[in-house]
């Protein structure tokens, strides 16, 4: 009879053998239709469209961090809201009255409960980024080889512009992601897996983006032959757009070369015929009147006001008459909820601690009015594509 310790030792050896066997088979090269070979690194299989993280240790660590993030948002924030209501009452603020931001900050920074919520959120992101990035840096050759093999594989395509002159604002570490979207060759891998944590474990198979595209409005003539997703990052929304409009030629554009490179690598793996380009959203290089539909998901609060205006103007140029611009971002202007000390607190800490330098600036503008100022016809009386986001459909006049 086996001793318990011996049994587990044998079981571990058998388990390791089968894990190695299946991993090596999954990692065998896939041939594409254009005779290039895609060297797919797939060590632990998939869950639907999600390629699982390379090791059980990392996946377990990310599951823990996702759970802790959910604890912060679902258990720590409600009492913080109660405390803000008490502060409002103690200060005898009238309904709709707000404090100057500098006075609010003085109060908040002396409230351990509130700052503990901020610390919990920020630390979760820091650990999320570090654990994932450390692995890909330690296995750099393997994954650089994967992306290189995908560069010339299909379906779809990728255009990289390593000499692209990047505006300073694009180099910022959004969401405190190390090196941001442009400064690390594995920014795409890091962002793709890291933001699964942001969604609280509810978006492993692009469920959020799939739901969003079902609410994207199309031109009145229903002609959708060319689609562009600006600020596409790792292409989640871009792929969802292709699934909704399978006959259309769909592009994803992002300033981050590592982001679109990973997006294309994932597209090759999934067999998605989507085209990714590394270009500026304010200078897309596409022809005038080219697209029927242009989308942007949570892009505009990540750029300066100057860039916002330039991007909207560029969208107007590349949309055909009657074409639709459908941005999805935080509420502003008349759509935004009334300011309160609680809401001021969240916008402030997101701005200061979470790599959102233009969040306050964006919130201060009425983004629908910004779009109108560029000559679009804007409809704000539509259902939001995602709960909590603004409702804007902009049409280029015919």
C-alpha positions in Angstrom: 0.0 0.0 0.0 1.2 3.5 -0.9 1.9 5.9 1.9 0.0 9.2 1.3 3.2 11.1 0.7 4.4 8.5 -2.0 1.0 8.6 -3.6 1.0 12.3 -4.1 4.6 12.2 -5.4 3.6 9.7 -8.1 0.5 11.6 -8.9 2.6 14.8 -9.4 4.9 13.0 -11.8 2.0 11.7 -13.9 0.3 15.1 -13.8 3.5 16.8 -14.9 3.9 14.3 -17.8 0.5 14.9 -19.2 0.7 18.7 -18.7 4.0 18.7 -20.7 2.6 16.4 -23.4 -0.5 18.5 -24.1 1.4 21.8 -23.8 3.9 20.7 -26.4 1.1 19.6 -28.8 -0.8 22.8 -28.3 2.4 24.8 -29.0 3.0 23.1 -32.3 3.1 25.5 -35.2 -0.1 26.4 -37.0 0.1 26.9 -40.8 -1.8 29.9 -42.2 -3.3 30.1 -45.7 -0.5 32.3 -46.9 2.2 29.7 -46.2 3.7 31.5 -43.2 3.9 29.5 -40.0 2.3 30.7 -36.9 4.2 29.5 -33.8 1.3 29.5 -31.4 2.4 29.3 -27.7 -0.5 27.8 -25.9 0.7 26.1 -22.8 -2.5 25.3 -20.9 -5.3 25.3 -23.5 -8.3 27.7 -23.6 -11.5 28.6 -21.9 -13.7 29.6 -24.9 -11.8 32.3 -26.7 -9.6 33.0 -23.7 -6.1 31.5 -24.0 -5.3 30.5 -20.4 -2.4 32.0 -18.6 0.9 30.1 -19.0 1.1 28.6 -15.5 -1.3 27.6 -12.8 0.6 29.8 -10.3 -0.1 32.9 -12.4 -3.7 32.0 -13.0 -4.3 31.3 -9.3 -2.6 34.6 -8.4 -4.8 36.5 -10.8 -7.9 34.8 -9.6 -7.0 35.9 -6.0 -6.4 39.4 -7.2 -9.7 39.5 -9.0 -11.4 38.3 -5.9 -9.7 40.9 -3.8 -10.6 43.7 -6.2 -14.2 42.5 -6.0 -14.0 42.6 -2.2 -12.7 46.2 -2.4 -15.5 47.4 -4.7 -18.4 45.4 -3.2 -17.5 45.4 0.5 -15.2 48.4 1.2 -16.9 51.0 -1.0 -20.4 50.9 0.3 -19.3 51.9 3.9 -17.2 54.6 2.3 -20.3 55.9 0.7 -22.1 55.9 4.1 -19.2 57.9 5.6 -19.4 60.4 2.8 -23.1 60.9 3.5 -22.2 61.5 7.1 -19.6 64.1 6.1 -22.2 65.8 3.9 -24.6 65.9 6.8 -21.9 67.2 9.3 -20.9 70.0 6.9 -24.6 70.9 6.4 -24.2 70.8 2.6 -27.4 71.4 0.7 -28.5 68.9 -1.9 -26.4 69.4 -5.0 -23.8 71.5 -3.2 -20.2 70.5 -3.4 -17.0 71.3 -1.7 -14.0 72.9 -3.4 -11.7 70.0 -4.3 -8.8 71.2 -2.1 -11.1 71.2 1.0 -12.5 67.7 0.1 -8.9 66.4 -0.2 -8.0 67.6 3.3 -10.9 65.7 4.7 -10.4 62.5 2.7 -6.7 62.2 3.4 -7.5 62.0 7.2 -10.1 59.3 6.7 -8.3 55.9 7.1 -11.3 54.0 5.7 -11.4 55.9 2.5 -7.7 55.8 1.9 -7.6 52.1 2.7 -10.1 51.6 -0.2 -7.8 53.5 -2.5 -4.8 51.6 -1.3 -6.6 48.2 -1.8 -7.5 49.1 -5.4 -4.1 50.5 -6.4 -2.2 47.6 -4.8 -4.3 45.1 -6.6 -3.4 46.7 -9.9 0.3 46.9 -9.1 0.4 43.2 -8.2 -1.6 42.3 -11.3 0.8 44.0 -13.6 3.9 42.8 -11.9 3.0 39.1 -11.8 2.1 39.0 -15.5 4.9 41.1 -16.8 7.6 39.2 -14.9 6.6 36.0 -16.6 6.6 37.4 -20.1 9.9 39.1 -19.5 11.4 35.8 -18.2 10.1 34.0 -21.3 10.7 36.9 -23.8 12.3 34.9 -26.6 9.4 32.4 -26.8 6.7 35.1 -27.0 8.6 37.5 -29.2 8.9 34.5 -31.6 5.2 34.0 -31.4 4.4 37.6 -32.4 7.1 37.6 -35.1 5.5 34.5 -36.6 2.1 36.1 -36.5 3.3 39.4 -38.2 3.1 37.8 -41.7 0.4 35.3 -41.0 -3.3 35.6 -41.6 -6.2 35.9 -41.6 -6.1 39.7 -41.1 -3.0 41.8 -41.0 -0.9 44.1 -38.9 0.9 47.3 -39.8 3.7 48.4 -37.4 5.3 51.8 -37.5 8.3 51.7 -35.1 9.4 55.2 -36.3 6.1 56.8 -35.6 6.6 60.1 -33.8 4.6 59.7 -30.6 2.9 62.7 -28.8 4.0 63.0 -25.2 0.5 62.2 -23.9 0.6 58.7 -25.5 3.6 57.7 -23.4 1.7 57.9 -20.1 1.3 54.8 -18.0 -2.5 54.5 -18.2 -3.9 52.7 -15.2 -0.4 52.6 -13.9 0.4 49.9 -16.5 4.3 49.8 -16.6 5.6 51.5 -19.7 2.0 52.2 -20.8 0.7 51.1 -24.1 3.8 51.9 -26.1 6.9 51.3 -24.1 7.2 47.5 -23.5 7.2 44.8 -26.2 4.7 42.8 -24.0 2.3 45.6 -23.3 -0.4 43.8 -25.3 -0.1 40.5 -23.3 0.0 42.5 -20.1 -3.0 44.6 -20.9 -5.1 41.7 -22.2 -4.7 39.6 -19.2 -4.5 42.4 -16.7 -7.8 44.0 -17.6 -9.6 40.7 -17.0 -9.0 41.7 -13.4 -10.6 45.1 -14.0 -13.8 43.5 -15.2 -14.0 41.4 -12.0 -13.8 38.1 -13.8 -16.8 38.8 -16.0 -15.1 39.4 -19.4 -12.8 36.4 -20.1 -14.5 35.9 -23.4 -15.1 39.5 -24.4 -18.7 39.4 -23.1 -18.7 43.1 -22.3 -17.5 44.1 -25.8 -20.0 41.6 -27.4 -22.8 43.2 -25.6 -21.6 46.7 -26.5 -21.5 46.1 -30.2 -25.1 44.9 -30.2 -26.1 48.4 -29.2 -23.8 50.2 -31.7 -26.0 52.2 -34.1 -25.5 52.0 -37.8 -26.1 54.5 -40.6 -29.7 55.0 -41.7 -29.1 53.3 -45.0 -27.7 50.2 -43.1 -24.6 50.2 -45.3 -21.7 48.9 -43.2 -18.8 47.8 -45.4 -15.9 49.5 -43.7 -15.5 49.8 -39.9 -12.8 51.4 -37.8 -12.2 51.0 -34.1 -9.9 53.8 -32.8 -7.9 53.3 -29.7 -8.5 49.6 -30.1 -5.8 48.4 -27.6 -5.8 44.6 -27.8 -8.7 44.5 -30.2 -11.5 43.1 -28.0 -14.1 45.5 -29.3 -12.6 45.2 -32.8 -13.2 41.5 -32.9 -16.7 41.9 -31.6 -17.4 44.4 -34.4 -16.2 41.8 -36.9 -18.5 39.2 -35.5 -21.5 41.6 -35.8 -20.5 42.7 -39.3 -18.9 39.6 -40.8 -19.0 41.0 -44.4 -17.3 44.3 -43.5 -13.6 45.1 -43.6 -12.8 45.9 -40.0 -9.8 47.8 -38.8 -8.4 48.4 -35.3 -6.1 51.4 -34.8 -3.9 52.2 -31.8 -0.8 54.2 -31.2 0.7 51.3 -29.2 2.6 49.0 -31.5 2.8 46.3 -28.9 -0.9 46.5 -28.5 -1.9 46.0 -32.1 0.9 43.4 -32.5 -0.6 41.3 -29.8 -4.1 42.0 -31.1 -3.1 40.6 -34.5 -1.4 37.6 -32.9 -4.6 36.8 -31.0 -6.6 37.3 -34.2 -4.5 34.8 -36.1 -5.0 32.3 -33.3 -8.8 32.9 -33.4 -9.0 33.0 -37.2 -10.4 36.5 -37.2 -10.0 38.5 -40.4 -9.3 41.9 -38.8 -6.7 44.4 -39.8 -4.7 46.3 -37.2 -2.6 49.4 -37.7 -0.2 51.4 -35.5 -1.2 55.0 -36.2 -2.3 58.1 -34.5 -6.0 58.5 -33.9 -5.7 62.2 -34.8 -3.8 61.3 -38.1 -5.1 58.0 -39.3 -3.8 58.2 -42.9 -7.1 56.8 -44.2 -8.8 58.5 -47.2 -11.6 61.1 -46.9 -15.1 59.7 -46.6 -13.8 56.1 -46.2 -15.7 54.5 -43.3 -19.3 53.8 -42.7 -18.9 53.3 -38.9 -16.2 54.5 -36.5 -16.2 53.4 -32.8 -14.1 54.3 -29.8 -14.3 52.5 -26.4 -13.1 54.4 -23.3 -10.5 56.4 -25.3 -11.4 60.0 -24.9 -10.9 60.3 -21.1 -7.4 59.0 -21.7 -6.2 61.9 -23.9 -5.8 65.6 -23.6 -8.6 68.1 -24.6 -6.4 69.1 -27.5 -6.1 65.5 -28.7 -9.9 65.0 -28.2 -10.6 67.8 -30.6 -8.1 66.6 -33.2 -9.4 63.0 -33.0 -13.0 64.1 -33.5 -12.0 66.2 -36.5 -10.2 63.3 -38.0 -13.2 61.0 -37.5 -15.3 63.6 -39.3 -12.9 63.6 -42.2 -12.7 59.8 -42.7 -16.4 59.1 -42.2 -18.5 59.1 -45.4 -21.6 61.4 -45.4 -24.3 59.6 -43.4 -21.6 57.6 -41.6 -21.9 57.1 -37.8 -19.4 57.9 -35.1 -20.2 55.9 -31.9 -18.0 56.7 -28.9 -18.4 54.9 -25.6 -17.0 56.7 -22.6 -17.9 58.2 -19.2 -20.9 60.5 -18.9 -20.3 64.2 -19.2 -22.4 67.3 -19.5 -26.2 66.9 -18.9 -25.8 63.1 -18.9 -23.4 63.1 -15.9 -24.9 62.5 -12.5 -24.8 65.5 -10.1 -21.5 66.1 -8.4 -21.4 65.0 -4.8 -18.5 64.7 -2.3 -18.5 61.0 -2.9 -18.3 61.3 -6.7 -15.7 64.0 -6.4 -13.6 61.7 -4.3 -13.7 58.9 -6.9 -12.8 61.1 -9.8 -10.0 62.7 -7.8 -8.3 59.5 -6.6 -8.7 57.9 -10.1 -6.9 61.0 -11.5 -4.1 61.1 -8.9 -3.4 57.4 -8.1 -4.6 55.4 -11.0 -2.8 56.9 -14.0 -5.7 59.0 -15.2 -4.1 62.5 -15.7 -6.9 63.8 -18.0 -9.9 62.3 -16.2 -10.8 65.5 -14.5 -10.2 67.5 -17.6 -12.5 65.2 -19.6 -15.2 65.3 -16.9 -15.2 69.1 -17.1 -16.2 69.1 -20.8 -19.6 68.3 -22.3 -18.2 65.7 -24.8 -21.5 65.7 -26.8 -21.1 69.4 -27.3 -17.5 68.9 -28.4 -18.6 66.5 -31.1 -21.4 68.9 -32.2 -18.8 71.7 -32.5 -17.1 69.7 -35.2 -20.2 69.6 -37.4 -21.8 66.3 -36.4 -25.4 65.7 -35.8 -25.6 64.3 -32.3 -28.3 62.1 -30.7 -28.1 61.7 -26.9 -31.5 60.1 -26.5 -30.3 56.5 -27.2 -29.7 53.6 -24.9 -26.2 53.6 -23.5 -24.0 50.8 -25.0 -22.8 50.0 -21.6 -24.3 50.7 -18.2 -22.7 53.8 -16.6 -21.4 55.1 -19.9 -22.6 58.1 -22.0 -25.2 57.9 -24.8 -23.9 59.5 -28.0 -24.6 58.7 -31.6 -22.9 61.2 -34.0 -23.8 61.3 -37.7 -21.8 63.1 -40.4 -24.3 65.2 -42.3 -25.1 63.8 -45.8 
